[in-house]
Amino acid sequence: MEATFDPRLDDGVRRVGRDLHGALPPRARHPLHALDAKAMELASGDAELRAALFRMVDVTPACRSPDDLARHLADYLEEMDDRPPPVAAAMRAAHT
């Protein structure tokens, strides 16, 4: 069986793809995506933060609740000598 190319079908598939993509919420409406991107950016340039995040990944399966997870993360970040400004701001907010 020989494959044939139908430009109308190709155009239709592209149109559906654009419509689907257009229906997705913009990145700004996904705060977790923005938070993840910022964390990756910070961690890529900070060995101490990267180590804290890796330790966090290791302990996550043992955490029994989001509060437990938050306590572990706060403990790891408290150990950092020089926190990036966004991390320092998050730590201040967590203690209010």
KANOR-V416607 format. One record per pair of residues at least 12 apart in sequence whose C-alpha atoms are under 10 Angstrom apart, sorted by sequence separation. I is the first residue (numbers start at 1). J is the second residue. D is the distance in whole Angstrom. If there is no record, write none. Layout:
BEGIN
[[I | J | D] [I | J | D]]
END
This chain:
BEGIN
[[57 | 69 | 10] [60 | 72 | 9] [40 | 53 | 10] [56 | 69 | 8] [59 | 72 | 8] [60 | 73 | 9] [74 | 87 | 10] [78 | 91 | 8] [39 | 53 | 9] [56 | 70 | 10] [59 | 73 | 9] [77 | 91 | 8] [56 | 72 | 7] [57 | 73 | 10] [74 | 90 | 9] [55 | 72 | 9] [56 | 73 | 6] [74 | 91 | 7] [55 | 73 | 9] [56 | 74 | 10] [73 | 91 | 10] [56 | 75 | 10] [52 | 72 | 10] [53 | 73 | 8] [56 | 76 | 8] [74 | 94 | 8] [52 | 73 | 8] [55 | 76 | 8] [56 | 77 | 10] [74 | 95 | 10] [52 | 74 | 10] [52 | 75 | 9] [53 | 76 | 8] [71 | 94 | 10] [52 | 76 | 6] [53 | 77 | 9] [70 | 94 | 9] [51 | 76 | 9] [52 | 77 | 7] [51 | 77 | 10] [52 | 78 | 10] [49 | 76 | 9] [52 | 79 | 9] [48 | 76 | 10] [49 | 77 | 7] [52 | 80 | 8] [48 | 77 | 9] [51 | 80 | 10] [49 | 79 | 10] [48 | 79 | 9] [49 | 80 | 7] [48 | 80 | 7] [49 | 81 | 10] [48 | 81 | 9] [49 | 82 | 9] [48 | 82 | 9] [49 | 83 | 8] [48 | 83 | 9] [49 | 84 | 9] [46 | 82 | 10] [46 | 83 | 9] [46 | 84 | 9] [49 | 87 | 9] [43 | 84 | 10] [42 | 84 | 7] [42 | 85 | 10] [42 | 86 | 9] [42 | 87 | 9] [39 | 86 | 9] [38 | 86 | 9] [39 | 87 | 9]]
END
